[in-house]
């Protein structure tokens, strides 16, 4: 039966038209599922290869990798996959290093008494906590330690009889 409009075909041969619509719907669904599966497999293969090739980048940092990829998609989209993978790995390493070392010197505000436009220094690292002094990580560790000490003092306090 030649393909025409469904409304004309339904009038002439309802059973045949419904059968054709069902076949077309099934074919389209199978095609979409196959396409999604193939795309997913390709992504899995890329990421397995990426983390296998760049062992210093932890798969647990995938959210950082994704953020860097999304931020640099314009630059990475038009180059070959192998080259893009290397460039992405370099960008991720830089980002993780910056996250671990605190803000970039150019991104810091001047300290009290320092004029604007002067080069800023990296913050000193607190040897006890491993975080830059005054960073959120350092503050959280100090607060946690203070709560722990307060709890110990409370437990050692003599009970009223």
GIPEDA-V910799 format. One record per backbone hydrogen bond with DSSP energy under -1.0 kcal/mol. NH is the residue of the N-H (numbers start at 1). CO is the residue of the C=O. Records with the same first field share a line. If there is no record, write none. Layout:
NH = CO / CO
This chain:
9 = 5
10 = 6
11 = 7
12 = 8
13 = 9
17 = 13
18 = 14
19 = 15
20 = 16
21 = 17
22 = 18
23 = 19
24 = 20
25 = 21
26 = 22
27 = 23
28 = 24
29 = 25
30 = 26
31 = 27
32 = 28
33 = 29
34 = 30
35 = 31
36 = 32
37 = 33
38 = 34
39 = 35
40 = 36
41 = 37
42 = 38
43 = 39
44 = 40
45 = 41
46 = 42
47 = 43
48 = 44
49 = 45
50 = 46
51 = 47
52 = 48
53 = 49
54 = 50
57 = 54
61 = 58
62 = 59
65 = 61
66 = 62
67 = 63
68 = 64
69 = 65
70 = 66
71 = 67
72 = 68
76 = 72
77 = 73
79 = 76
84 = 80
85 = 81
86 = 82
87 = 83
88 = 84
89 = 85
90 = 86
91 = 87
92 = 88
93 = 89
94 = 90
95 = 91
96 = 92
97 = 93
98 = 94
99 = 95
100 = 96
101 = 97
107 = 104
108 = 105
114 = 111
118 = 115
126 = 131
130 = 126
133 = 124
135 = 132
139 = 135
140 = 136
141 = 137
142 = 138
143 = 139
144 = 140
145 = 141
146 = 142
147 = 143
148 = 144
149 = 145
150 = 146
151 = 147
152 = 148
153 = 149
154 = 150
155 = 151
156 = 152
